[in-house]
Amino acid sequence: MNKFKKAGALALAIALGLGALSGCGAKKQVSTSDGAMDMDIFMHFYGYCVFNDDWDVFKVAAEKTGVTLHGTAVETVSDSAQAFSTMLSEKELPDIICYLGDDLKKNGERGALMPLEDLIEEYAPNIRKFFEECPEAKVAATASDGHIYYIPGTLAPIDMKNLPSMGFFIRQDWLDNLGLSVPKTVDEYHDVLMAFKENDPNGNGQKDEVPYFNRNGKLDDLFQLFAAHNGGYVKDGKYNLGFLEDEYKNAIKEIAKWYSDGIIDKEIFTRGNQAREQLLSSNLGGSTHDWFSSTASYNEKYPEVGLNFVPIAPPADINGVVKEDMGRSLLHGLGWGISKDNKDAIRTIKYFDWWLSDEATQLHSYGIEGVHYNVVDGEKVFTDEVLNGEGGVPNYLRNIGALVEFGAINDIGAELAGMNDLAKEGFNMYLDNNYVQPNVPALSYSKEEQKTIEAYGNNITTLVAEQQQKWILGTEDVDATWDKYIETLKSMNVEEYAKALQSAYDRYLEELN
């Protein structure tokens, strides 16, 4: 989900001489006051989330802690990587830097951020507890030099590891029109999609239905039906690259056949992120794999179409396994650290520590009681203003500073409270049945591993994507070109790339245990 060109930010940081700071350690800090204090924060990520001094949630945090934050990033710069690089070039850095964890660690090793482990040990009981109960968070926050440079955050309580995000949706009204049952296996799914193509379920007398579509312009979601992986995955202590495996080859052949048969959107690679909107509003789309919260809203959004677009369990794969590979990691990959120019590191780590308290978790997840939610029969219920907010509940909450990704824990109940009943049904179906498989954990790379990954990774993933599209579109035959594809990847040092990833994963397992 990372949208940024991290390498560009890294290169600019090096060019600006940030590397010269690598020998610096944390300055001797003396906390000046327990009273009111102002601090600057850089927060600009994913191209749209920029710290706003007027966020209600952070105003309450200021009342509780005495620390008032002032954002230094500006919304007129839409490229977060550019904003981050520009910030690093300033003569004096903001007190707090909130950004992608990997970038914080790399620049921490260069001296831009202070090591935090001693501060945590002495002044931050909530952070210590967080790391004890969620050791993967501590591992993710620790750089290759052994220092902790940022405090990560989570998408859910720390006892929830494999979080649903996406699932399969299908037109129940089309199934009913054709007298079909919900597909339970990959073969049944294929047959239902073929029936959608051939038998006019929308009833307009034309074969204009698009059985399977996806707004991401990719077909990653279908690989799991063939027991294959399109990218990296871990199993039995090994980091695997799915696109090198025979299972991947078989999946490509099957998906290419589905495409040739016309049950996959012919414009899958070009239609763009409005595919869901276009095809559902025009009564043409039959099935997809997408986020529960947003996808479940379309029945209400277009009542005139008569949609009954419902979540279903993942069809069993070719081995009979019912599973979902597209889940969310507990850690969202962002966090905040203390810059080398911070005026009071002790006060700052205490501020970070407050955000990992139970009180702060509720504020971060739901907003302000009596303003954004009320407690009814022991349950938190969002106010009508939040529920009816433009862009949905998550968008409303982010606009007040809640659910923003930094060093805080999100209560998953807030996400569920903002969903309609159909979205909750899908989310809970995947959660309660343990369909979601473990994701690749957040890894820390040594300098050599990072060098290898940056040298080879982009070229490898680009080749894989380009070749995959050729195969699916039918411009090249899989069997005829598979060996050449593998040899080309080997010539691009894919084996060295894989070794670097395995080395990082081995170290992760050692540190976790």
N, C-alpha and C positions, 0 to 999 in steps of 0.2 A: 504494500500500500504506500510504500515510500515514493513520493513524487519528486524528490529532489535529486539534483545532480551533485552528489556529495563530493565527487572527485574534483569538481571545479572549485568548490569552497576550500577543499584541502590544499589544492595547488596555490590558490591565491594567498592562503594563510602562510604557506611556506615562503612564497615570493615576498611577502611583506615582512619577513624576518621573525615570525612568531617562534620559529624553531629555536631562536637564540635564547628563549626564555626557559628552555627545558631544564636547566640546572637549578632553577629557582624552586624553593619549597614554600610552604605556608609561612606567612609573616607571623611574628609574635603578636597575638591578639589579646587585647584587654577590652572587655565589654564596658562601654562607656556609661550606659544608663539602662534602667529598666522602664523608663518613661517612654513618651512618644518619640518615634524615630522614623525618618523618611529614608527609603532606599530606592535605587533605580533598578529596573528589571528589563532585560531584553527577552521578549517572547514573540516569536514570529515563525510559525511553522505551517506546513501543508498549504502554503500559498494563500491562506485566508484567516488563520487564527492569530490575531495580533492583540497584545495586552491593551486593555482599555481601562483607564483610570477610574471610569464611572461604573465599572462592574459592581453590582450590588453585593455579590458574594464576597468580594475582596474588601469592600467597605466594612462588612461585618467582621471579617478576619482582622482588620485594622483595629476595630473596637476591642476585640478579644486579646490581641497580642501587643497592641501599641505600635505595630510596624505598618506603615503606609507605603505601598509600592507605587512607583511612577514609571510607566512604560517609556522606553527609548526608541522602539521601532515604530515606523510610520506605515499606515495602511496604503499609502500611495505607491509604495514599493511592493509589487505583488509577488515577486520571486523571493521566496524565503531563503534560498541558498545565497542569493545575492545580498540580502539583508544581513544574514549571518556573517558573511565574509567582510562586508563593510564594517560591521560592528567590531570584528576582530582587529581591523586595521586602525581603530581609533587609538589615540594616545593614552586615554584612560578608559578602561572597560567598565560597564555597568556593574553594580554590586552583585547582581544575580543574573545568571544566564540560563534560560530555559530553552531547550532545543532537543534534537535527536541525540539519544544516549551515546551512540557510536561516535558522533562528532564531538560530544563533550569529553569523552575519554581520550580521543586522539589529541585534542587541543589541551586537555589537562596534562598529558604527558609532555607537551611542549611548554608548559608553564603558565598557560592562560587561566587555569583554574587551580584552586587550592586542594590538596589532599584532605579528605574529610574524616578518615577513620579515627584519628585522635579526638577530634571534636565530637564525633558521634559517641565515642566511648564515654566521654566525660559529661556531655551536656544533653544527650538526645535519647532518653529511655524509649520513646515510641519508635524511633528508627531502629534501635537495637532490637526491640521486640519484633518489628516488621521483618528484619533480616533473619532473625532466629526462626520465625514461623514461615517465612517465605525465602528459603535459602537461594532459590533461583534468582531472586531480586538482587541479593548481594553479589552473586556471581556475575550477573549482567552488569552491575555497576562498577565492577572491579576491572581496571585496565591491565594491560599486559605487564606493566611495571609493578603491579601489586597494590597500587593505591586506588581508593574509591574517590571518584571525581564528581559524581552526581547521585541524586536520590531519585530512583525511578518511581513510577506509579502503576496502578493496576486498573483493569477494566471491570473488576468484580472483587468480592471478598476473597481473601487469599486461600480459602479452602476449596475454591472452584477453579479447576485446572483447564478443562476442555470446554470452552464456551461456544454455544451455537451462535451463528451469525447469519448463515445462508441455508437455504434448503430448496428442494424441488417444489414447484407449483404447477398445477394443471387446471385446465378448464373443466370443472365438474359439470357445467351446463352442456358442454360439448359431449362429454362422456354420456350424459343422460340422453341427449338427442340421438346418439348412435347406439344406445343400449349396451354400453361398455362399462366394465368395472375398472376401478383404480388399479393401475399396473403395479405388480408386486416384484417383478424381476426385470432384468435388462431386456430380455426377449419380449416380455409383455409390453414394456415401455416402447420398444421399437414398433411393435404391432399397433399400438394405440396411435403413435405418431403417424404411421402409415395410413391408418384409418382416417385421421384428421385430414391428411393430404387428399385422400381419394373420395371421401364420402360426404363432403359439403356440410360439416357440422354447424357452420354459421347460417346455413339455409338461404344463401343468396343466389343459388343456382350456378355458382362459379367455383372453380378449383383455385381459389385465391388464398387459402389458408396457409399460414406459416407455422408448421407444427412445433418446431423448437427454435427459439431465438435467445439471444443473450446480448445485453447492452454493453458488455465489456469488450466486445470485438474479439473475444477469444473463446476457445472451446475447452479450457482447462477443466471445467466442471464435469465434463463427460468422461474424462480419463478414468475416474474412479470406478465407473461402471464396468471397466475392463481390467480391474485390478492393477492399474498402472498409475504412474506418477509423472507429471509433466515437469517437475523440478526436483529440488532436493527434499529428502525425507529421511527420518531416522528409524531404524528398526534393529533390535537386538544388539545395541551398542555400536552400530555402524551407521555412518553418514553415507547415504546413497544418492546418486544422481540418476533419477528415473529415466531421463531422456537417453541413457546409454543402454537400457535394458530391453530384453526381448518382449517383455510385457508392454512396453511403450510402443514398440514396432507393431505388435498386434493391435493395440488400441488405435494407432494411427490408421491402420488398414480398415478397421471397422468404422471408425468415424468418417473416413473418406468415403466409404460405401454409403453411410447414412446421408452424407452430403450429396453424393451422386444420385441417390434415390429421391432427393428432394424433400427429405423430412427435417433437414437443417436449413435455416434461413440462408438463401443464396447470397444475401448481402451481409452475412455475419461479420465479415472483416471490414466492411465499409459503412454500415448503417449508422454506427456511432452510439453514443450513450443515451440517445432518445429512442432507441429501439423499443423499449418497454412501453413508453408513452405512445408512440406511433401505432404499434401493433395492437395494443389493448384498446385504445380509444376508437380504433377503426374496426374492431371485432375481427381481427385477422390472426392474432397470436394465440397459440395453443398451450405452450408449456415453456417454462424457463427454470433457471436456478439462480436465486437472487436473495437479497436481504429480506428477512421476515417483516420487519417493521414497515418498510416503505412499500413492498410488493403487496402486502395484505390490505393496503389502503385503496386499491384500484376499484374494487367492487363499489365502494361508496363514492369514489371520485367520478365514475362514469355510470350512474344508475340507468341512463337511457340505453346503454348497450346491453344491459341484462347480464353482466359478467358474474360468474360464480367461480372466481379464480382462487383455488384453495391449496394450502400446503399439504404435501403427502410425504410419507416416509421415503427415504432413498430406496429406489429399486435395488433388489439384491444384485450384486455384480456377477460376473461370469463364473465365480467360484461359490456363489450362493451366500456371500457375506453382505449383510446390510450395514452400511457404514457411511459416514460423511467425512470427507477429507478437508473440506473448506471451513474450518473453525477458526476461532480467535485464540491467540495466546493470552494468558493471564496478564502479562506485562504488555503495555501498549508501545513501548520502545522510546518514550520521551521521558524527560525529567528535568531537574534543575540543579545547578551547582553554584559554588561561591567563587567569584572571579578573584584574580590576583590583586585587584585594586579595591576589594571590598573594605569598607571602613570599620566593620565590626563583625568578624566571622562568628564569634560566640553568639551574639544576638541573632545572627542570621540562621545558624544551625538550630537554635531554639525555635525560631519561626518555622523552619522546615519541619521540626519535630511536632509542632502543634498541628500541622496539616495532616499528620498521621494519627491524630487522636480520634476517638469515636465521635466527638462533637463536630470536628471538622469534616469527617466522612459524611455525616448527614447533610451538612451545609453544602459540601461539594457535589453531592448527589442530587439533592432535592431543592436547593435554594433555601429561602427563609420561611420558617413556619409562620402561618398566619398571613403571609403575603403570596407565596408561590404554592404552598400546600397546607393542608390541614390534616390533623389526625382524627380519623373517624373509625370508631370501633377497633382501635389499636392499629389501624392501617393508615399509611400516608396516602393522601388523595390530592392530586394536583387541582389547583383552582381552575375554573372555566377559562380564565385568561391564558393560563399555560396550555391547557388542553386544546384550545382553539387558536393558539398562536400560529402565525404564518410560518410555513415550513415545518410544522410539527413540533412535538414536545422537545426533542433533543436540540433543535435549532433555537427554540426559545430559551432553553436553559443555558446554552453556550453563550447567548447574547447577554446573560447576566453574570457570566463567569463560572457557572456550574458545568460539570462534565468536561471541562477543559483538561487536556492531558498535561499533567505535571506531576510532582511527587506527592500524589494523594491516592487514596483508595476509593474506587467507585462502588457504591451499593447497587448491584444489578437490579434490585427492586425498582429503582428509579427508571431504568430502561423499560422494564415490564409495565410499570404504571403508565407510561406514555404510549404503550401499544394498544391497538384495538384488540377485541377478543380473538379475532382470527389470527393475528400475529402472535399473540400469546399462546394460542393453541399450537402453532407450528414450532415456536421456540421451545415450549415445554415438551413437545413430542420428541424433539431431538435431544433435549437435555435429559429427560427422564429415562429414555431408552439407551443412553450412552452411545448414541450414534457417532458423535464427534470424536475423531481420532486425534492423538497428541500432535501438536505442531512442532516444527523445528524450534528449539529454544534460542533465546538471544545468546549469541556467542561473542566472546572477546578474542581478538586476534593479536598474536605477537607481531612484531614489526616485519618479520620475514613472511609470515602468513598473510598479513595485510598487503605486503608488496606483491605477492603471488596472485592474490585475489583481484587486486586492482589491475595488474598487468594482463590477466587473461579473462577475467569474469565477463566483462561487457561484450567482448568479441564472441565468446562462447554462447552466451544467451541470445545474442543477435542472430548468429548462425542457426541455432536451434529453432527460433521463432520463424525465420525466413524459410527454412527447409520444411518445417511443419506445415506452413501455409501452402507451399508448392504441392506437398503430398495430398493435403485435404482438397485443394482445388482441382487435383487431378492432372496438373501440368507435368508431374514426374511420378513414376511408379515406385512404390515403397520397396518392393523386393529388388528391383533393378538397381536402386541407388543406395540401399542401406549400408552396404560395406564401404562405399565411398564416403558416406556421411560419417561413419565411425572413424575412418582413417583421417578424414579432415579434422575432426575434433581432436584426435590424438596429435596431429601436427600442430594444433593450436594449444597444446600443453594441457589438455583436459585432465590428464592423469596427475600432473603436478597440482592443478587446481583442486582436484578431489582430495589429494593428500593434505593440502593446507586446511581444507574444511574438516577432514577427519581428525587432524591434529588438534584443531580448536575444540572439536566436540569431545575428544578424549580428555582434554584438560578440563572442560566443563564438567564431565562426569566425576573426575577426581576431586574438583573443588566442591561439587555438590555433596559428595559423600565424605 
